[in-house]
Amino acid sequence: PSGMQEELARPVIEVVEFPTGKVTHEMFAFGSELAVVPVSEAGQKRPIQELAQKQLIHTIRQWAGVHVRVQFTSDSAATVYAPSNMISTLVGRGGDNVRALQDQLGGLRLTIESLDNLPDSDDVSEHSIWSDDQDRRAYQSRAYEQHGRSKKTRKGRRR
């Protein structure tokens, strides 16, 4: 096992080729799932972080309906970048929501920041991330398109 730090709740088990000592696979538990991931060449993201990042984004989207970006700062800590108007929803009163999410994820330490602070924010535009699933659904509905129009024309009304 590697990654045995005091704040790391889930260690990574490395499968190593005996004669060369080269790591071929990583095994770990994330939430209730067990994952065996092949290790790629250096310079790319570690498979554990890539899978954990996708799972974390999916969990936050289901939990709060917010589209976010995630960057891991270490094996046991991540920074979540969310739209400015949704940060208070993610944090909750007194940090209750983020604490509950951290407990659900097995002790992963989360820091929540604005999308404006995203280091590689060149690809983040106003419309590339919707702030809320309800807003997106409301703006795409037929009711929003016909907002402000009367159903009958003035000529057709009779009194």
C-alpha positions as CSV (number, residue, x, y, z in Angstrom):
1,P,0.0,0.0,0.0
2,S,1.1,3.6,-0.7
3,G,-0.5,6.9,0.2
4,M,-0.7,6.0,3.9
5,Q,-1.0,9.4,5.4
6,E,-2.9,10.2,8.6
7,E,-5.6,12.2,6.7
8,L,-5.9,9.8,3.8
9,A,-8.9,7.6,4.4
10,R,-8.3,5.2,1.4
11,P,-4.9,3.9,0.7
12,V,-3.8,3.0,-2.9
13,I,-2.5,-0.5,-3.5
14,E,0.1,-0.7,-6.2
15,V,0.5,-3.8,-8.3
16,V,4.2,-4.1,-9.2
17,E,6.1,-6.2,-11.7
18,F,8.5,-8.3,-9.6
19,P,11.8,-8.2,-11.6
20,T,11.6,-4.6,-12.8
21,G,9.8,-2.9,-9.9
22,K,7.5,-1.1,-12.3
23,V,4.0,-0.2,-11.1
24,T,1.5,-1.7,-13.6
25,H,-1.9,-1.1,-11.8
26,E,-3.4,0.8,-8.9
27,M,-6.2,-0.5,-6.8
28,F,-8.3,1.7,-4.5
29,A,-11.8,2.2,-3.1
30,F,-13.7,5.4,-3.8
31,G,-17.0,5.7,-2.1
32,S,-18.6,2.2,-2.3
33,E,-16.7,1.2,-5.5
34,L,-13.5,-0.7,-5.9
35,A,-11.3,0.3,-8.9
36,V,-8.4,-1.4,-10.6
37,V,-6.8,1.0,-13.0
38,P,-3.8,0.5,-15.2
39,V,-1.0,3.0,-14.7
40,S,0.0,5.1,-17.8
41,E,3.3,6.8,-18.5
42,A,4.6,9.7,-16.5
43,G,3.4,13.2,-17.3
44,Q,-0.2,12.3,-17.3
45,K,-2.7,12.4,-14.5
46,R,-2.7,9.5,-12.1
47,P,-5.6,7.2,-12.8
48,I,-6.8,7.4,-9.2
49,Q,-7.1,11.2,-9.5
50,E,-8.8,11.1,-12.9
51,L,-11.4,8.6,-11.7
52,A,-11.9,10.4,-8.4
53,Q,-12.3,13.7,-10.2
54,K,-15.0,12.3,-12.4
55,Q,-16.8,10.7,-9.5
56,L,-16.5,13.9,-7.4
57,I,-18.0,16.1,-10.2
58,H,-20.8,13.5,-10.7
59,T,-21.6,13.4,-6.9
60,I,-21.7,17.2,-6.6
61,R,-23.9,17.5,-9.7
62,Q,-26.4,15.0,-8.3
63,W,-26.2,16.4,-4.8
64,A,-26.5,20.1,-5.5
65,G,-27.3,20.4,-9.2
66,V,-24.2,22.5,-9.8
67,H,-21.7,22.1,-12.6
68,V,-18.2,22.4,-11.2
69,R,-14.6,21.9,-12.1
70,V,-12.2,20.0,-9.7
71,Q,-8.5,20.0,-9.3
72,F,-6.7,17.7,-6.8
73,T,-4.1,19.5,-4.7
74,S,-2.9,16.2,-3.0
75,D,-4.1,12.6,-2.6
76,S,-6.5,13.7,0.2
77,A,-7.5,17.2,-0.8
78,A,-9.2,18.8,-3.7
79,T,-10.3,22.3,-4.8
80,V,-13.8,22.6,-6.2
81,Y,-14.4,25.6,-8.6
82,A,-18.1,26.6,-8.7
83,P,-20.0,29.5,-10.2
84,S,-19.9,32.5,-7.8
85,N,-23.6,32.5,-7.2
86,M,-23.6,28.8,-6.2
87,I,-20.7,28.8,-3.6
88,S,-23.1,29.5,-0.7
89,T,-25.2,26.6,-1.7
90,L,-22.3,24.2,-1.8
91,V,-20.8,25.5,1.6
92,G,-24.2,25.6,3.4
93,R,-24.9,27.4,6.7
94,G,-21.8,27.2,8.9
95,G,-20.2,24.8,6.4
96,D,-22.7,22.0,7.0
97,N,-23.2,21.0,3.4
98,V,-19.5,20.8,2.6
99,R,-18.8,18.9,5.8
100,A,-21.5,16.4,5.0
101,L,-20.1,16.0,1.5
102,Q,-16.6,15.4,2.9
103,D,-18.0,12.7,5.2
104,Q,-19.8,11.1,2.3
105,L,-16.6,11.0,0.3
106,G,-14.6,9.3,3.0
107,G,-12.8,12.3,4.5
108,L,-11.6,14.0,1.3
109,R,-10.7,17.6,2.2
110,L,-12.6,20.0,-0.1
111,T,-11.9,23.7,-0.7
112,I,-14.5,25.6,-2.6
113,E,-13.6,28.6,-4.7
114,S,-15.1,30.7,-7.5
115,L,-14.7,29.7,-11.2
116,D,-12.9,33.1,-11.6
117,N,-10.0,31.7,-9.6
118,L,-9.5,28.7,-11.8
119,P,-5.8,28.7,-12.9
120,D,-6.4,27.7,-16.5
121,S,-9.6,29.7,-16.9
122,D,-9.0,30.4,-20.6
123,D,-11.6,27.8,-21.6
124,V,-14.2,28.9,-19.1
125,S,-16.8,31.2,-20.7
126,E,-20.1,32.6,-19.5
127,H,-22.1,29.9,-21.3
128,S,-19.7,26.9,-21.1
129,I,-21.0,26.1,-17.5
130,W,-24.5,26.6,-16.4
131,S,-24.8,27.8,-12.9
132,D,-27.8,25.7,-12.1
133,D,-29.7,22.8,-13.7
134,Q,-33.0,24.4,-12.9
135,D,-31.9,27.6,-14.7
136,R,-30.8,25.6,-17.7
137,R,-34.1,23.7,-17.9
138,A,-36.2,26.8,-17.4
139,Y,-34.4,28.7,-20.2
140,Q,-34.8,25.8,-22.6
141,S,-38.5,25.3,-22.0
142,R,-41.3,26.3,-24.3
143,A,-42.9,28.4,-21.5
144,Y,-39.8,30.7,-21.4
145,E,-39.9,31.2,-25.2
146,Q,-43.5,32.3,-25.0
147,H,-43.0,34.5,-21.9
148,G,-44.8,37.8,-22.2
149,R,-46.9,36.9,-25.2
150,S,-50.7,36.7,-24.9
151,K,-52.4,33.6,-26.2
152,K,-54.9,35.5,-28.2
153,T,-54.3,38.5,-30.4
154,R,-56.0,41.7,-29.6
155,K,-58.1,41.4,-32.7
156,G,-59.4,38.0,-31.6
157,R,-60.6,39.1,-28.2
158,R,-64.2,39.8,-27.7
159,R,-65.8,41.6,-24.7
